[in-house]
Amino acid sequence: MPPPPEENQPPENRVFISRSARDAELTGSLAQFLRGAYYRTGYIVSNERLDVSHPPGKIDYRVFIGGNYALMPILRFVGDIVVREGLQPIIAADFDIPRDKTNEYSQRLLLQCRRAIFECTIGNGHSLEIQKVLDSGAMGISMLLLYMTQIPGREFPNTVTSMIRSLANPRPQGYISLGEMDNLILGFLRTPVK
């Protein structure tokens, strides 16, 4: 069997793409695609950073939105759905947070909300926030976990962490289109908070 064409090339012409680089390339393409949808939503993001100790809105109307920031257009799209429902999206990236206090301040913001939506397709620091909600069940925070999937059978993509895969309550919800994601979020937001 002949070697793949790339192996026949001189070393200086070979292209090596790490898994993380491929993921970044895919999320970059996704971000580019979604930018058009994002700019049509009317969800305006200010360049001015918000104060963590005074998040906007009342606690019962705040919805924490978490996920990998490589998917920021998706997170903003989720924020737009939250706004359409008359609620206040809380995304940690919109707040003035010192780099060395990111986890602490993100969790502080989370605990000042009654609902949380996490986009879990690509694992990152939001796993700590999800664990915080699970550990603080008595705090009354309702949580929705979402992930992108290509297959109607809702199989997890290999980028979803084993922690997310193992959760039974709440069970992560797969979506194959933005419309389906929209419907999952609307169902969650229209369910009364515990």
C-alpha positions in Angstrom: 0.0 0.0 0.0 1.5 3.4 -1.0 2.1 5.9 1.8 -0.3 8.9 2.1 0.7 11.7 -0.3 1.8 14.0 2.5 4.5 11.5 3.5 6.0 11.7 0.0 6.6 15.4 0.4 9.8 16.9 1.7 9.6 17.8 5.5 9.5 21.5 4.8 6.3 21.1 2.8 4.4 18.9 5.2 1.6 20.3 7.2 1.1 19.1 10.7 -2.2 20.1 12.4 -2.7 19.2 16.0 -6.1 18.2 17.3 -6.4 21.5 19.1 -5.5 23.4 15.9 -8.1 21.5 14.0 -10.7 22.2 16.7 -9.8 25.9 16.6 -10.1 25.9 12.8 -13.5 24.3 13.0 -14.7 26.7 15.7 -13.3 29.6 13.7 -15.4 28.5 10.7 -18.4 28.1 12.9 -17.8 31.5 14.4 -17.5 33.0 10.9 -20.8 31.3 9.9 -22.6 32.4 13.0 -21.5 36.0 12.9 -24.1 36.8 10.3 -26.8 35.3 12.5 -25.4 37.1 15.6 -25.4 40.5 14.0 -29.1 40.1 12.9 -30.2 39.4 16.4 -30.0 42.9 17.9 -28.2 41.7 21.0 -25.8 44.5 21.5 -22.6 43.9 23.5 -21.1 46.9 25.1 -17.3 47.5 25.1 -17.7 48.7 28.7 -17.0 46.0 31.3 -19.6 45.4 34.0 -19.0 45.2 37.8 -19.1 41.7 39.2 -20.5 42.9 42.5 -23.5 44.6 40.7 -24.7 42.4 37.8 -27.6 43.8 35.8 -31.1 42.7 36.5 -32.8 41.0 39.4 -31.6 37.6 40.6 -34.8 35.9 39.5 -34.4 37.2 35.9 -30.7 36.5 35.5 -29.5 33.6 33.3 -25.8 32.7 33.6 -24.4 31.6 30.2 -21.3 29.5 30.2 -19.2 27.6 27.7 -15.9 27.7 25.8 -15.2 31.2 24.6 -14.1 29.8 21.3 -17.8 29.4 20.8 -18.6 33.0 21.8 -21.0 33.6 18.8 -23.1 30.7 20.1 -23.0 32.0 23.6 -24.1 35.4 22.3 -26.9 33.7 20.3 -28.0 32.0 23.5 -27.9 35.5 25.2 -30.2 36.8 22.5 -32.8 34.1 23.2 -32.6 35.0 26.9 -33.2 38.7 26.0 -36.2 37.7 23.8 -37.7 36.0 26.8 -37.4 39.2 28.9 -34.5 37.9 31.0 -31.0 39.1 31.6 -28.1 37.2 30.2 -25.0 37.0 32.3 -21.8 36.1 30.5 -18.6 36.4 32.6 -16.6 37.8 29.6 -18.8 40.9 29.8 -17.5 41.7 33.3 -14.3 43.3 34.6 -12.6 40.2 36.0 -8.9 40.1 36.8 -7.2 37.2 35.0 -6.1 35.5 38.3 -9.7 35.6 39.7 -11.6 34.2 36.7 -12.9 31.1 38.4 -13.8 32.8 41.6 -15.6 35.7 40.0 -17.4 33.5 37.4 -18.7 31.3 40.2 -19.7 34.5 42.1 -21.7 35.6 39.0 -23.2 32.1 38.7 -24.5 32.1 42.3 -26.3 35.4 41.6 -28.5 33.8 39.0 -31.5 31.4 39.2 -30.8 29.7 35.9 -27.7 28.6 34.0 -27.2 27.5 30.4 -24.0 25.8 29.4 -22.8 25.1 25.9 -20.7 22.0 26.6 -19.5 21.0 23.1 -15.9 22.0 23.9 -14.7 21.5 27.5 -13.1 24.3 29.4 -13.4 26.2 32.8 -17.2 26.0 32.7 -16.9 22.5 34.0 -16.0 24.0 37.4 -19.2 26.2 37.2 -21.3 23.2 36.3 -19.9 21.3 39.3 -20.7 24.3 41.5 -24.3 24.1 40.4 -24.4 20.4 41.0 -22.8 20.9 44.5 -25.1 23.7 45.4 -28.4 22.0 44.6 -30.1 23.7 47.6 -29.3 27.1 46.0 -32.2 26.6 43.5 -30.2 27.1 40.3 -31.9 25.4 37.3 -29.4 24.3 34.7 -29.5 23.4 31.0 -26.6 21.6 29.4 -26.3 21.7 25.6 -23.9 20.2 23.0 -23.7 20.3 19.2 -24.1 17.0 17.4 -24.1 16.0 13.8 -26.1 12.8 14.3 -29.8 12.8 14.9 -29.1 9.9 17.4 -27.6 12.6 19.6 -24.2 11.0 20.1 -21.8 13.1 22.0 -18.9 14.6 19.9 -15.5 13.5 21.1 -14.9 17.1 22.4 -17.5 16.7 25.2 -15.8 15.8 28.5 -16.5 12.6 30.3 -17.9 14.5 33.3 -20.6 16.0 31.0 -21.2 12.6 29.3 -21.8 11.0 32.7 -24.4 13.4 34.0 -28.0 12.0 34.3 -29.6 15.0 36.1 -29.7 17.3 34.3 -29.1 15.2 31.2 -27.2 17.1 28.5 -29.3 17.9 25.4 -27.9 17.6 21.9 -28.9 19.9 19.0 -28.3 19.6 15.3 -29.4 23.1 14.3 -29.7 26.6 15.8 -33.5 26.3 15.6 -33.4 23.2 17.7 -31.1 24.8 20.2 -33.5 27.8 20.3 -36.4 25.4 21.1 -34.5 23.6 23.9 -33.6 27.0 25.5 -37.2 28.3 25.2 -38.5 25.2 26.9 -36.0 25.6 29.7 -36.6 29.3 30.2 -40.4 28.9 30.2 -40.3 26.3 32.9 -40.8 27.8 36.3 -37.7 28.0 38.5 -37.7 25.6 41.4 
